[in-house]
Amino acid sequence: MSDVAVGLSTDTLNDIIGHVYQRQYPQYWRDSTTFTQSGTTYELSWDVVQVPVFDLKSVVDHDGLAADVVGDGELAEITRAELLRSVAATYESQVFHLDFPQVKLTLTMNGTPAQDTATVQIAASVDTSGNDLVLEPLSATVSTGYKFPDWVYNDKVVPIMLDAARRLLAGVPVPIPEIDGITLTQPVVVVTADHLVCTANVAGGSLPSQQAESWPDEPFFVVLGPDAVRAVTAIGTRDLEGHTEKPHDETNVGIGTAYYKATITMYDLRVDGQVSDDRTISVAATVTGGGSAGINWILGGSTDGFFDLDLTPDPVATVQLDLDDTKLSAKTTGVNDFDLHLTPTSGDIVSVVLSFVANALSGYISPYVRDALTGLSFDVYTVPTLHVDVDTVRFDATPLNLRLSADDGTVAIGGRLEITDR
């Protein structure tokens, strides 16, 4: 599955374009143009009197769309049939319809007006070639009572409606998947029957598939896959990577003074497995080290040796994911039990010293490791507010009523968007 996905439902998209339409009507949705054809002057007036709507369910004719877009174009390297097939393939899972349910048309010729009402269906796609994701109209189909000559619809109405669709779609903020601190691949857009979804993977992997996946049934959602959660957790725990402590101590053991000097290092912090259904992550660490220990005899002289140390099993912190408003964060809720093991490696460490070192280091290392891992707390993701600033239309689409869930290693945040003018 995709590492990161952001989805907008049909109803959410319609709320957005409805807001754009209402703020721009009638300025951009009612106008007229004058032109001459075969020596006769015409005036064509149009009025988009009903809010356009997204239609993600109806099937787009990919082959017909490719033919419209390519036109008479050719490439020397491939046949025209191969070119059309290639273009049609690029539109699979990325195209949708935008419907204009009611457009009133008036054609005046020699002072005599004729009226018609059109339904216009726009085939559109998402352009992912630039830094922003842009909804781009590709072709238009006009259905009317055909009270005008065909060339009026094909040569005049179609370009007008494509321009209108382009202006309208410019006000739809298509969210690009982003995670602070993580580099993602180029986004891929997938249009399902009820959602427009933008996906991306953690950089270094392949591009996300264009095939439809199982997405949350929410007006607005964000999905983080296991690889994305692991990548963010690695950032959140990196300050502990390679952290080193150097405990040391000495004590009187009656027959002399026992001492030790140790170096312990925490490293190889890693996320074990996926996010559990209870929204927890297991973060494991390896703790190893070594040092020297011995006894300075009360009658003079000393006996010294060296040792290695390790903790088994590896310390594991249970990290809980929680959602506060729009911020997904992680915090440790517990650390497993572990034991300290000392292994003499050279020299001669007498048993009384080894017992002292084991007790002293256990009292030092256990609190140190637990404090370090219990202190894990970091932000995972902030659900973005979408901003629109097109001509005189300025508004924010703010996530509200967000809910957090986890299933099969995947974290999902779902809710709705509230549109407020700026």
Summary of the structure (lengths in Angstrom):
residues: 422
radius of gyration: 33.2
end to end distance: 36.6
largest distance: 126.2
contacts: 1347
relative contact order: 0.13
helix: 22%
strand: 49%
